[in-house]
Amino acid sequence: MQTRAHELMLVNHVVAPEEVMSKAEEIAKKCGQCPSISWSYQGSIYAWSINGLGKSVAFAQTKRDLILHTADAAEGVKAFAEKELRDGQVNR
């Protein structure tokens, strides 16, 4: 099913009215599985598309500073380092 809103990328999915709730639940489950850091990056991308590059860079820098000090960021760095050590890919 194609609509003008879909063609203009204003919506990601177009479904019949009787399928709206099941599709919404499916999307919500996927969103719930995303790490919170992903949502912060999503905000940066959205801001760029709406506000232009200059304002978006300032927005992204603010978010970056906040993101780098989260538990998610620390966990990501730790997991990456552990994987590199386990795989023997550490360059010294």
DSSP file (Angstrom, degrees, kcal/mol; ACC not computed):
  #  RESIDUE AA STRUCTURE BP1 BP2  ACC     N-H-->O    O-->H-N    N-H-->O    O-->H-N    TCO  KAPPA ALPHA  PHI   PSI    X-CA   Y-CA   Z-CA
    1    1 A M              0   0    0      0, 0.0     2,-0.4     0, 0.0    13,-0.2   0.000 360.0 360.0 360.0 127.7    0.0    0.0    0.0
    2    2 A Q        +     0   0    0     11,-0.0     2,-0.3     4,-0.0     3,-0.0  -0.942 360.0 177.7-120.9 137.2    1.5    3.3   -1.1
    3    3 A T     >  -     0   0    0     -2,-0.4     4,-2.3     1,-0.1     5,-0.2  -0.871  43.5-108.7-130.0 167.6    0.4    6.8    0.0
    4    4 A R  H  > S+     0   0    0     -2,-0.3     4,-2.2     1,-0.2     6,-0.2   0.896 120.2  55.2 -62.7 -39.7    1.7   10.3   -0.8
    5    5 A A  H  4>S+     0   0    0      1,-0.2     5,-3.0     2,-0.2     6,-0.9   0.877 108.9  48.2 -60.7 -37.5    2.9   10.6    2.8
    6    6 A H  H >45S+     0   0    0      3,-0.2     3,-1.4     4,-0.2    -1,-0.2   0.911 109.4  52.0 -68.9 -43.1    4.9    7.4    2.3
    7    7 A E  H 3<5S+     0   0    0     -4,-2.3    -2,-0.2     1,-0.3    -1,-0.2   0.869 110.8  48.2 -60.0 -37.2    6.4    8.7   -1.0
    8    8 A L  T 3<5S-     0   0    0     -4,-2.2    -1,-0.3    -5,-0.2    -2,-0.2   0.401 114.8-119.9 -83.8   2.7    7.5   11.9    0.8
    9    9 A M  T < 5S+     0   0    0     -3,-1.4    -3,-0.2    -5,-0.1    -2,-0.1   0.813  75.9 129.9  60.2  34.1    9.0    9.8    3.6
   10   10 A L  S   <S+     0   0    0     -5,-3.0     2,-0.3    -6,-0.2    -4,-0.2   0.678  75.5  30.3 -84.4 -20.3    6.7   11.4    6.2
   11   11 A V        -     0   0    0     -6,-0.9    -2,-0.1     1,-0.1    -1,-0.1  -0.958  64.7-151.0-134.2 153.9    5.8    7.9    7.4
   12   12 A N  S    S+     0   0    0     -2,-0.3     2,-0.4     1,-0.2    -1,-0.1   0.744  82.1  29.2 -93.2 -28.4    7.7    4.6    7.5
   13   13 A H        -     0   0    0      2,-0.0     2,-0.4   -11,-0.0    -1,-0.2  -0.984  56.2-164.3-137.6 143.5    4.8    2.2    7.2
   14   14 A V        +     0   0    0     -2,-0.4     2,-0.3   -13,-0.2    -3,-0.0  -0.991  24.4 165.1-126.2 122.1    1.3    2.3    5.7
   15   15 A V        -     0   0    0     -2,-0.4     5,-0.1     1,-0.0    -2,-0.0  -0.888  42.4 -88.9-132.9 163.1   -1.1   -0.3    6.8
   16   16 A A    >   -     0   0    0     -2,-0.3     3,-2.3     1,-0.1     4,-0.5  -0.366  46.8-107.0 -66.2 151.7   -4.8   -1.0    6.7
   17   17 A P  G >  S+     0   0    0      0, 0.0     3,-1.1     0, 0.0     4,-0.4   0.841 119.8  55.7 -51.9 -38.2   -6.8    0.5    9.6
   18   18 A E  G 3  S+     0   0    0      1,-0.2     4,-0.3     2,-0.1     3,-0.1   0.634 107.5  50.7 -72.4 -11.1   -7.4   -2.9   11.1
   19   19 A E  G <> S+     0   0    0     -3,-2.3     4,-2.3     1,-0.1     5,-0.2   0.429  81.8  96.5-101.7  -1.5   -3.6   -3.6   11.2
   20   20 A V  H <> S+     0   0    0     -3,-1.1     4,-2.6    -4,-0.5     5,-0.2   0.922  84.4  44.7 -59.0 -50.0   -2.6   -0.3   12.9
   21   21 A M  H  > S+     0   0    0     -4,-0.4     4,-2.5     1,-0.2    -1,-0.2   0.902 113.9  48.4 -66.1 -41.3   -2.4   -1.6   16.5
   22   22 A S  H  > S+     0   0    0     -4,-0.3     4,-2.0     2,-0.2    -1,-0.2   0.898 114.4  46.9 -66.8 -37.5   -0.5   -4.8   15.6
   23   23 A K  H  X S+     0   0    0     -4,-2.3     4,-2.4     2,-0.2    -2,-0.2   0.904 111.6  51.2 -68.4 -40.5    2.0   -2.8   13.5
   24   24 A A  H  X S+     0   0    0     -4,-2.6     4,-2.6    -5,-0.2    -2,-0.2   0.906 110.7  48.6 -62.3 -41.7    2.4   -0.2   16.3
   25   25 A E  H  X S+     0   0    0     -4,-2.5     4,-2.3     2,-0.2    -1,-0.2   0.897 110.2  51.9 -64.8 -40.5    3.1   -2.9   18.8
   26   26 A E  H  X S+     0   0    0     -4,-2.0     4,-1.8     2,-0.2    -2,-0.2   0.927 112.8  44.5 -60.4 -46.2    5.7   -4.5   16.5
   27   27 A I  H  X S+     0   0    0     -4,-2.4     4,-2.6     1,-0.2    -2,-0.2   0.908 111.4  53.6 -66.2 -41.8    7.5   -1.2   16.1
   28   28 A A  H  X S+     0   0    0     -4,-2.6     4,-2.3     1,-0.2    -1,-0.2   0.887 107.1  51.7 -61.3 -39.6    7.3   -0.4   19.8
   29   29 A K  H  X S+     0   0    0     -4,-2.3     4,-0.9     2,-0.2    -1,-0.2   0.914 110.6  48.1 -63.3 -42.4    8.9   -3.8   20.6
   30   30 A K  H >< S+     0   0    0     -4,-1.8     3,-0.7     1,-0.2     4,-0.5   0.912 111.8  49.9 -63.2 -42.5   11.8   -3.1   18.2
   31   31 A C  H >< S+     0   0    0     -4,-2.6     3,-1.2     1,-0.2    -2,-0.2   0.887 106.0  56.6 -63.6 -38.6   12.2    0.4   19.7
   32   32 A G  H 3< S+     0   0    0     -4,-2.3    -1,-0.2     1,-0.3    -2,-0.2   0.719 102.9  55.6 -66.3 -20.7   12.3   -1.1   23.2
   33   33 A Q  T << S+     0   0    0     -4,-0.9    -1,-0.3    -3,-0.7    -2,-0.2   0.564  87.5  97.4 -87.9  -9.6   15.2   -3.3   22.2
   34   34 A C  S <  S-     0   0    0     -3,-1.2     5,-0.1    -4,-0.5     2,-0.0  -0.593  82.4-112.3 -80.5 138.9   17.4   -0.4   21.0
   35   35 A P    >>  -     0   0    0      0, 0.0     3,-1.4     0, 0.0     4,-0.8  -0.369  26.2-116.2 -65.6 150.8   19.9    0.9   23.5
   36   36 A S  H 3> S+     0   0    0      1,-0.3     4,-1.4     2,-0.2     3,-0.4   0.804 113.2  66.2 -60.4 -28.8   19.2    4.4   24.8
   37   37 A I  H 3> S+     0   0    0      1,-0.2     4,-1.9     2,-0.2    -1,-0.3   0.844  94.3  59.7 -62.4 -31.9   22.4    5.7   23.1
   38   38 A S  H <> S+     0   0    0     -3,-1.4     4,-2.2     1,-0.2    -1,-0.2   0.882 101.7  53.2 -62.5 -38.0   20.8    5.0   19.7
   39   39 A W  H  X S+     0   0    0     -4,-0.8     4,-1.9    -3,-0.4    -1,-0.2   0.853 105.6  54.0 -67.7 -33.7   17.9    7.3   20.5
   40   40 A S  H  X S+     0   0    0     -4,-1.4     4,-1.5     2,-0.2    -1,-0.2   0.927 110.2  46.0 -65.5 -43.7   20.4   10.1   21.3
   41   41 A Y  H  X S+     0   0    0     -4,-1.9     4,-2.2     1,-0.2    -2,-0.2   0.886 108.2  57.3 -64.8 -37.6   22.1    9.7   17.9
   42   42 A Q  H  X S+     0   0    0     -4,-2.2     4,-2.6     1,-0.2    -1,-0.2   0.902 104.0  53.5 -58.1 -41.0   18.6    9.6   16.3
   43   43 A G  H  X S+     0   0    0     -4,-1.9     4,-2.5     1,-0.2    -1,-0.2   0.881 107.0  51.5 -61.7 -38.8   17.9   13.0   17.8
   44   44 A S  H  X S+     0   0    0     -4,-1.5     4,-2.0     2,-0.2    -1,-0.2   0.915 111.0  47.2 -64.3 -43.1   21.1   14.4   16.3
   45   45 A I  H  X S+     0   0    0     -4,-2.2     4,-2.0     2,-0.2    -2,-0.2   0.914 112.7  49.2 -65.5 -42.8   20.2   13.1   12.9
   46   46 A Y  H  X S+     0   0    0     -4,-2.6     4,-1.7     1,-0.2     5,-0.2   0.923 109.4  52.1 -63.0 -44.2   16.7   14.5   13.1
   47   47 A A  H  X S+     0   0    0     -4,-2.5     4,-3.5     1,-0.2     5,-0.4   0.896 108.1  52.2 -60.0 -40.5   18.0   17.9   14.3
   48   48 A W  H  X S+     0   0    0     -4,-2.0     4,-1.7     1,-0.2    -1,-0.2   0.920 108.7  49.7 -61.8 -43.7   20.3   18.0   11.3
   49   49 A S  H  < S+     0   0    0     -4,-2.0    -1,-0.2     1,-0.2    -2,-0.2   0.812 122.2  33.5 -67.6 -28.1   17.5   17.3    8.9
   50   50 A I  H  < S+     0   0    0     -4,-1.7    -2,-0.2    -5,-0.2    -1,-0.2   0.878 128.5  30.6 -91.8 -44.7   15.3   20.0   10.4
   51   51 A N  H  < S-     0   0    0     -4,-3.5     4,-0.4     1,-0.2    -3,-0.2   0.573 102.5-117.0 -98.9 -11.7   17.7   22.7   11.5
   52   52 A G     X  -     0   0    0     -4,-1.7     4,-1.5    -5,-0.4    -1,-0.2  -0.225  41.3 -64.4  91.1 170.7   20.6   22.5    9.1
   53   53 A L  H  > S+     0   0    0      2,-0.2     4,-2.5     1,-0.2     5,-0.2   0.902 122.6  54.4 -66.9 -47.5   24.2   21.7    9.7
   54   54 A G  H  > S+     0   0    0      1,-0.2     4,-1.5     2,-0.2    -1,-0.2   0.932 114.6  38.5 -57.1 -53.5   25.4   24.6   11.9
   55   55 A K  H  > S+     0   0    0     -4,-0.4     4,-2.2     1,-0.2    -1,-0.2   0.861 115.6  55.4 -65.2 -35.2   22.8   24.2   14.6
   56   56 A S  H  X S+     0   0    0     -4,-1.5     4,-3.0     2,-0.2    -2,-0.2   0.861 102.7  54.1 -69.5 -35.5   23.0   20.5   14.4
   57   57 A V  H  X S+     0   0    0     -4,-2.5     4,-2.4     2,-0.2    -1,-0.2   0.930 110.4  47.4 -63.2 -44.1   26.7   20.3   15.0
   58   58 A A  H  X S+     0   0    0     -4,-1.5     4,-1.9    -5,-0.2    -2,-0.2   0.915 113.5  48.4 -62.1 -42.8   26.2   22.3   18.2
   59   59 A F  H  X S+     0   0    0     -4,-2.2     4,-2.4     1,-0.2    -2,-0.2   0.927 111.9  49.1 -61.6 -46.2   23.4   20.0   19.2
   60   60 A A  H  X S+     0   0    0     -4,-3.0     4,-3.1     1,-0.2    -2,-0.2   0.871 108.2  53.7 -64.3 -37.8   25.4   16.9   18.4
   61   61 A Q  H  X S+     0   0    0     -4,-2.4     4,-2.1     2,-0.2    -1,-0.2   0.907 109.5  48.5 -64.1 -40.7   28.4   18.2   20.4
   62   62 A T  H  X S+     0   0    0     -4,-1.9     4,-1.6     2,-0.2    -2,-0.2   0.941 114.7  44.8 -62.5 -47.2   26.1   18.7   23.5
   63   63 A K  H  X S+     0   0    0     -4,-2.4     4,-3.3     1,-0.2     5,-0.2   0.899 109.8  56.1 -63.7 -40.6   24.7   15.2   23.1
   64   64 A R  H  X S+     0   0    0     -4,-3.1     4,-2.6     1,-0.2    -1,-0.2   0.925 105.8  50.8 -58.3 -45.4   28.1   13.7   22.5
   65   65 A D  H  < S+     0   0    0     -4,-2.1     4,-0.4     1,-0.2    -1,-0.2   0.883 114.9  43.3 -61.5 -38.0   29.4   15.1   25.8
   66   66 A L  H >< S+     0   0    0     -4,-1.6     3,-1.0     1,-0.2    -2,-0.2   0.911 113.9  50.7 -71.3 -42.6   26.4   13.7   27.6
   67   67 A I  H >< S+     0   0    0     -4,-3.3     3,-1.9     1,-0.2     6,-0.4   0.881 100.6  61.9 -64.9 -40.4   26.5   10.3   25.8
   68   68 A L  T 3< S+     0   0    0     -4,-2.6    -1,-0.2     1,-0.3    -2,-0.2   0.684 103.6  51.6 -63.3 -16.3   30.2    9.7   26.5
   69   69 A H  T <  S+     0   0    0     -3,-1.0    -1,-0.3    -4,-0.4     2,-0.2   0.070  89.0 107.6-108.4  24.0   29.5    9.7   30.2
   70   70 A T  S <> S-     0   0    0     -3,-1.9     4,-2.0     1,-0.1     5,-0.2  -0.602  78.4-119.2 -98.2 161.8   26.7    7.2   30.2
   71   71 A A  H  > S+     0   0    0     -2,-0.2     4,-2.6     1,-0.2     5,-0.2   0.862 115.2  58.6 -63.9 -35.6   26.8    3.6   31.5
   72   72 A D  H  > S+     0   0    0      2,-0.2     4,-2.3     1,-0.2    -1,-0.2   0.913 106.0  47.8 -60.0 -43.2   25.9    2.5   27.9
   73   73 A A  H  > S+     0   0    0     -6,-0.4     4,-2.3     2,-0.2     5,-0.2   0.929 112.6  47.9 -65.0 -45.2   29.1    4.2   26.5
   74   74 A A  H  X S+     0   0    0     -4,-2.0     4,-2.4     1,-0.2    -2,-0.2   0.906 112.4  49.6 -62.2 -41.3   31.3    2.6   29.2
   75   75 A E  H  X S+     0   0    0     -4,-2.6     4,-2.8     2,-0.2    -1,-0.2   0.895 109.8  51.8 -64.6 -39.9   29.7   -0.8   28.6
   76   76 A G  H  X S+     0   0    0     -4,-2.3     4,-2.3     2,-0.2    -2,-0.2   0.916 110.9  46.4 -63.0 -44.3   30.3   -0.4   24.8
   77   77 A V  H  X S+     0   0    0     -4,-2.3     4,-2.5     2,-0.2    -2,-0.2   0.920 114.1  48.7 -63.7 -44.1   34.0    0.5   25.2
   78   78 A K  H  X S+     0   0    0     -4,-2.4     4,-2.7     2,-0.2    -2,-0.2   0.927 112.1  48.1 -62.5 -45.8   34.5   -2.4   27.7
   79   79 A A  H  X S+     0   0    0     -4,-2.8     4,-2.3     1,-0.2    -1,-0.2   0.898 112.1  50.0 -62.9 -40.8   32.7   -4.9   25.4
   80   80 A F  H  X S+     0   0    0     -4,-2.3     4,-2.5    -5,-0.2    -1,-0.2   0.937 112.3  46.9 -62.7 -46.8   34.8   -3.8   22.4
   81   81 A A  H  X S+     0   0    0     -4,-2.5     4,-2.5     1,-0.2    -2,-0.2   0.911 112.1  50.2 -62.9 -42.8   38.0   -4.1   24.3
   82   82 A E  H  X S+     0   0    0     -4,-2.7     4,-2.6     1,-0.2    -1,-0.2   0.908 111.7  48.2 -62.7 -41.7   37.1   -7.5   25.7
   83   83 A K  H  X S+     0   0    0     -4,-2.3     4,-2.6     2,-0.2    -2,-0.2   0.920 111.4  49.8 -64.8 -43.6   36.3   -8.7   22.2
   84   84 A E  H  X>S+     0   0    0     -4,-2.5     5,-2.6     2,-0.2     4,-0.6   0.911 113.4  46.2 -62.3 -42.4   39.5   -7.3   20.7
   85   85 A L  H ><5S+     0   0    0     -4,-2.5     3,-0.7     3,-0.2    -2,-0.2   0.921 113.4  49.1 -64.7 -43.5   41.5   -9.0   23.5
   86   86 A R  H 3<5S+     0   0    0     -4,-2.6    -2,-0.2     1,-0.2    -1,-0.2   0.879 114.5  44.6 -64.2 -38.6   39.6  -12.3   23.0
   87   87 A D  H 3<5S-     0   0    0     -4,-2.6    -1,-0.2    -5,-0.2    -2,-0.2   0.486 110.1-122.4 -85.8  -2.8   40.1  -12.2   19.2
   88   88 A G  T <<5S+     0   0    0     -3,-0.7    -3,-0.2    -4,-0.6    -4,-0.1   0.825  72.7 128.5  68.6  32.0   43.8  -11.3   19.6
   89   89 A Q      < +     0   0    0     -5,-2.6     2,-0.5    -6,-0.2    -4,-0.2   0.180  24.1 128.2-106.7  17.1   43.3   -8.1   17.5
   90   90 A V        -     0   0    0     -6,-0.5     2,-0.5    -5,-0.1    -9,-0.0  -0.615  47.9-148.9 -78.3 125.0   44.9   -5.6   19.9
   91   91 A N              0   0    0     -2,-0.5    -2,-0.1     1,-0.1    -1,-0.0  -0.816 360.0 360.0 -94.0 128.7   47.5   -3.5   18.1
   92   92 A R              0   0    0     -2,-0.5    -1,-0.1     0, 0.0    -2,-0.0   0.359 360.0 360.0-119.2 360.0   50.4   -2.3   20.3
